[in-house]
């Protein structure tokens, strides 16, 4: 098999598995809050907590287990987790108010091993431009799944219940389990893993600040956006998932752009993304109808599409191939920690100030993160400038 055929094979496996996992994973993230609120009558605080349980499970596996395992062991855990994830999905159909907590935690645990290893596999190419293009295509697959998933769920909810949705998405879990056997792993050793200094790396700091500036509001949108639309504008469950489709459609468009033109400047793109997030949140705060809410989701989808690719590109530029599993695992664990803290705090705060004002509170937080982001992103951009100068001289 020639190198081009091998590249296409790797690309096909990564894109297909990414699509299957992320579409079903996002369905869990958006449907469990609705299920808990309207089937089992959870409070706003409890809705936030069950979203946090999901992220906590992912954080534990990604940050405490996956980042410390050697490649051969990690591959076995990855395959076992993918199979377990396929088993978890149909079990949601049978849950009660107590078992919902347990199953959501287990779903989070399985995903903590699955997602970081797909990211690492997507970043194994040596050539920077080719690697960043593959990473952008990987994130494009994420966005495509986030458009298709809610669209499919909208069609399902037109004729079936919330609990039925999990059965319809089960084949995606089965597909992911089958493809897990074909995901490539880097040849790492225990020694190499132990010597990786992740937290002090400027690319890692940039990646984390960048993702915080979006994941904090995104965690609130996932946990409470659907509930806000139902309570404030009296839309149906099917219309809720339709609104999320708008959000993920502009996210997809942003990632198509990055796939065609991998960014030289992380800093400029990240600044634009944070600014648009602040605009979108302001539209929710000051909007008074479902149309302004839909417009806000369209705007917010653009930075959603930009932010994650910029973070994984920042990591890929500043870590060697043997270091990237540790970096990606800690990065993904950080994302999940945000998913633990934010819905919990947001649920408690929403009880006091209401959901609408909750979105407004996030704007000053974003502006603070933007100041820090501009500081750390400059050295990441310098790496590309040096590479361009070196190639010009050659």
C-alpha positions in Angstrom: 0.0 0.0 0.0 1.5 3.4 -1.0 1.7 6.4 1.4 -1.3 8.1 -0.2 -3.5 5.1 0.2 -2.3 4.7 3.8 -3.1 8.3 4.5 -6.6 7.9 3.1 -7.2 4.8 5.1 -6.1 6.5 8.3 -8.3 9.5 7.4 -11.3 7.4 6.7 -11.0 5.5 10.1 -10.5 8.7 12.1 -13.2 10.7 10.4 -15.8 7.8 10.6 -15.1 7.0 14.3 -15.0 10.7 15.2 -18.4 11.2 13.6 -20.0 8.2 15.3 -18.6 9.0 18.8 -19.2 12.7 18.8 -22.7 12.5 17.3 -23.9 10.1 20.0 -21.8 11.8 22.7 -23.4 15.2 22.0 -26.9 13.5 21.9 -26.2 12.4 25.5 -25.0 15.9 26.5 -28.1 17.6 25.2 -30.8 14.9 25.9 -29.9 13.9 29.4 -30.7 17.4 30.8 -34.1 17.3 29.0 -34.8 13.8 30.2 -33.8 14.6 33.8 -35.8 17.9 33.8 -39.0 16.8 32.1 -39.2 13.1 32.8 -37.9 12.9 36.3 -38.5 16.5 37.4 -35.0 17.4 38.5 -34.3 20.9 39.8 -32.1 23.3 37.8 -29.3 22.5 40.3 -29.7 18.8 39.8 -29.7 19.2 36.0 -26.4 21.0 36.4 -25.0 18.3 38.6 -25.9 15.4 36.3 -24.2 17.2 33.4 -21.2 17.6 35.8 -21.2 13.8 36.6 -20.9 13.1 32.8 -17.9 15.4 32.5 -16.4 14.2 35.8 -16.3 10.6 34.5 -14.5 11.7 31.4 -12.1 13.8 33.4 -11.1 10.9 35.7 -10.3 8.5 32.8 -8.6 11.1 30.6 -6.6 13.0 33.2 -5.8 10.3 35.7 -5.6 7.1 33.7 -5.1 7.7 29.9 -2.3 10.3 30.4 -0.2 7.8 32.4 -0.6 4.6 30.4 2.0 3.3 27.9 0.8 3.0 24.3 0.2 -0.8 24.3 -1.9 -0.8 27.5 -3.7 2.4 26.4 -4.8 0.8 23.2 -6.4 -2.1 25.1 -8.2 0.3 27.4 -9.3 2.3 24.4 -10.9 -0.7 22.7 -12.5 -1.9 25.9 -13.9 1.6 26.5 -15.3 1.8 22.9 -17.1 -1.5 23.4 -18.5 -0.4 26.8 -19.7 2.9 25.3 -21.7 0.9 22.7 -23.3 -1.1 25.5 -24.2 2.0 27.6 -26.2 3.8 24.9 -29.3 1.4 24.7 -29.3 1.1 28.5 -30.5 4.7 28.7 -33.9 3.5 27.4 -34.4 1.6 30.7 -33.2 4.2 33.2 -35.0 5.6 36.2 -34.2 8.8 38.2 -31.5 7.0 40.2 -29.9 4.8 37.6 -29.7 7.9 35.3 -26.9 9.2 37.5 -25.0 5.9 37.4 -25.3 5.4 33.7 -24.3 9.0 32.9 -21.2 8.6 35.0 -20.2 5.4 33.2 -20.8 7.0 29.8 -18.4 9.8 30.8 -15.8 7.2 32.0 -15.7 5.4 28.7 -15.4 8.6 26.6 -12.4 9.8 28.7 -10.4 7.0 27.1 -11.9 7.3 23.6 -11.6 10.9 22.6 -8.0 11.8 23.6 -6.6 8.8 21.7 -8.5 9.8 18.5 -7.0 13.3 18.8 -3.5 11.8 19.3 -3.9 9.5 16.3 -5.0 12.4 14.1 -1.8 14.3 15.0 0.8 11.7 14.2 2.0 13.1 10.8 5.5 14.7 10.9 4.9 17.4 8.3 3.3 20.4 10.0 1.0 21.5 7.2 -0.2 18.0 6.5 -0.7 17.3 10.2 -2.6 20.5 10.8 -4.8 19.8 7.8 -5.6 16.4 9.1 -6.3 17.8 12.6 -8.6 20.4 10.9 -10.4 17.6 9.0 -10.7 15.7 12.2 -12.4 18.7 13.8 -14.5 19.1 10.7 -15.8 15.5 11.3 -16.7 16.6 14.8 -18.7 19.5 13.4 -20.4 17.4 10.8 -21.5 15.0 13.5 -22.8 17.9 15.5 -24.9 19.1 12.6 -26.2 15.6 11.6 -26.8 14.4 15.2 -29.3 17.1 16.3 -31.0 17.0 12.8 -31.5 13.2 13.2 -32.7 13.6 16.7 -35.2 16.3 15.6 -36.6 13.8 13.1 -36.8 11.1 15.8 -38.5 13.3 18.3 -41.2 14.2 15.8 -42.5 10.6 16.3 -40.8 9.1 19.3 -40.0 9.9 22.9 -36.7 11.2 24.4 -35.9 7.8 25.8 -36.3 6.2 22.3 -33.6 8.5 20.9 -30.9 6.5 22.7 -31.9 3.3 20.9 -31.7 5.0 17.5 -28.2 6.2 18.2 -27.0 2.8 19.4 -25.7 1.8 15.9 -23.3 4.7 16.0 -21.8 3.3 19.3 -21.5 -0.1 17.7 -19.7 1.3 14.6 -17.3 3.2 16.9 -16.5 0.0 18.8 -15.7 -1.8 15.5 -13.5 1.0 14.2 -11.5 1.2 17.5 -9.4 -1.8 16.5 -8.0 0.2 13.5 -7.0 3.4 15.3 -3.2 4.0 15.2 -1.2 4.6 18.5 2.3 6.2 18.7 5.3 4.1 19.9 5.6 5.7 23.4 7.4 4.3 26.4 6.8 4.8 30.2 9.9 6.8 30.5 8.9 9.2 27.7 5.5 9.6 29.3 7.0 10.5 32.7 9.3 13.2 31.3 6.6 15.2 29.6 6.2 18.7 31.2 2.7 19.6 30.1 1.5 22.4 32.3 4.5 24.7 31.8 4.4 24.5 28.0 3.3 27.8 26.3 1.4 25.9 23.6 -0.6 24.0 26.3 -1.3 27.3 28.2 -2.6 28.8 25.0 -4.7 25.8 24.2 -6.3 25.8 27.7 -7.0 29.5 27.8 -8.5 29.3 24.3 -10.7 26.4 25.1 -11.8 27.9 28.5 -13.0 31.0 26.7 -15.4 28.8 24.8 -16.0 25.8 26.9 -17.3 27.8 29.9 -20.2 29.3 27.9 -20.6 26.1 25.8 -21.1 24.0 28.9 -23.9 26.3 30.0 -25.5 26.3 26.5 -25.4 22.5 26.4 -26.8 22.0 29.9 -29.4 24.9 29.9 -29.8 26.1 26.3 -32.6 23.6 25.6 -34.4 24.2 28.9 -34.1 28.0 28.3 -35.7 27.7 24.9 -38.6 25.5 26.2 -39.3 27.7 29.3 -38.8 31.1 27.7 -40.2 30.6 24.2 -42.4 27.5 24.7 -40.8 25.5 21.8 -41.1 21.7 21.5 -38.3 19.2 22.1 -38.0 18.7 18.4 -37.6 22.5 17.9 -34.9 22.5 20.6 -32.7 20.1 18.7 -33.5 22.0 15.5 -32.1 25.2 17.1 -28.9 23.3 18.0 -28.6 22.3 14.4 -28.3 26.0 13.5 -25.5 26.3 16.0 -23.6 23.4 14.7 -24.1 24.4 11.1 -22.0 27.6 11.5 -19.5 25.6 13.5 -19.2 23.2 10.6 -18.7 26.2 8.2 -15.8 27.5 10.4 -14.1 24.2 10.4 -14.4 23.8 6.6 -12.6 27.1 6.4 -9.7 25.8 8.7 -9.5 22.6 6.7 -8.9 24.5 3.5 -6.7 27.2 5.1 -4.8 25.9 8.2 -4.1 29.0 10.3 -0.7 30.5 10.6 -1.7 32.8 13.5 -3.5 31.1 16.4 -3.6 34.4 18.3 -5.6 36.3 15.6 -8.1 33.5 15.1 -8.6 33.0 18.9 -9.2 36.7 19.5 -11.9 36.7 16.8 -13.5 33.6 18.3 -13.7 35.1 21.8 -15.1 38.3 20.5 -17.9 36.5 18.6 -18.7 34.5 21.7 -19.2 37.7 23.7 -21.5 39.0 20.9 -23.5 35.8 20.9 -24.0 35.7 24.6 -25.1 39.4 24.5 -27.7 38.5 21.9 -29.2 36.0 24.3 -29.1 38.4 27.2 -30.8 41.3 25.3 -33.0 39.2 22.8 -36.7 38.8 23.5 -37.9 36.1 21.2 -36.9 32.7 19.6 -35.6 34.4 16.5 -33.0 36.4 18.4 -32.1 33.2 20.3 -31.7 31.4 16.9 -29.5 34.3 15.7 -27.4 34.0 18.9 -26.8 30.3 18.3 -25.8 31.0 14.7 -23.2 33.5 15.9 -22.0 31.3 18.7 -21.5 28.4 16.3 -18.7 30.2 14.6 -16.3 30.4 17.6 -17.3 26.9 18.5 -15.9 25.8 15.1 -12.7 27.8 15.5 -11.8 27.2 19.1 -11.1 23.5 19.4 -9.0 23.2 16.2 -6.9 26.2 17.3 -6.2 24.5 20.6 -5.2 21.1 19.2 -3.0 22.9 16.6 -1.3 24.9 19.4 -0.5 21.6 21.2 0.7 19.9 18.0 3.1 22.8 17.3 4.8 22.7 20.7 4.9 19.0 21.7 6.8 16.2 19.9 4.8 13.1 18.7 5.9 11.1 21.7 4.7 13.8 24.1 1.3 14.5 22.5 -0.7 11.7 24.2 0.1 13.2 27.6 -0.6 16.7 26.4 -3.9 15.8 24.7 -5.0 13.7 27.7 -4.4 16.5 30.2 -5.9 19.0 27.8 -9.0 16.9 27.3 -9.2 16.3 31.1 -9.1 20.1 31.6 -12.0 20.5 29.2 -14.0 17.9 31.2 -13.1 19.6 34.5 -14.7 22.8 33.0 -17.7 20.6 32.2 -17.8 19.5 35.9 -17.5 22.8 37.5 -19.4 25.0 35.1 -22.8 23.3 35.0 -22.8 22.8 38.8 -22.0 26.4 39.5 -24.3 27.6 36.6 -27.2 25.5 37.9 -26.9 27.0 41.4 -26.5 30.5 40.0 -29.5 30.1 37.7 -31.7 29.3 40.7 -30.8 32.8 42.0 -30.7 35.1 39.0 -32.5 33.1 36.3 -31.2 31.5 33.1 -31.2 34.6 30.9 -29.0 36.7 33.2 -26.8 33.6 33.6 -25.6 34.0 30.0 -24.8 37.7 30.6 -22.6 36.9 33.6 -20.2 35.0 31.3 -19.2 38.0 29.2 -16.8 39.6 31.7 -15.2 36.2 32.3 -14.5 36.0 28.6 -12.8 39.4 28.4 -10.5 38.4 31.2 -9.5 35.2 29.5 -8.9 37.1 26.2 -6.3 39.3 27.9 -4.4 36.2 29.1 -4.8 34.5 25.8 -3.1 37.3 23.9 -0.1 37.0 26.2 0.6 33.3 25.7 -0.4 32.9 22.0 2.3 35.1 20.7 5.2 32.5 21.2 3.0 29.9 19.5 2.8 32.1 16.4 6.5 32.7 16.5 7.1 29.0 15.8 5.4 29.2 12.4 7.3 32.5 11.6 10.6 30.8 12.3 9.6 27.8 10.2 8.7 30.1 7.3 12.0 32.0 7.5 14.0 28.7 7.6 12.2 27.4 4.5 12.8 30.6 2.7 16.5 30.5 3.4 16.7 26.9 2.3 
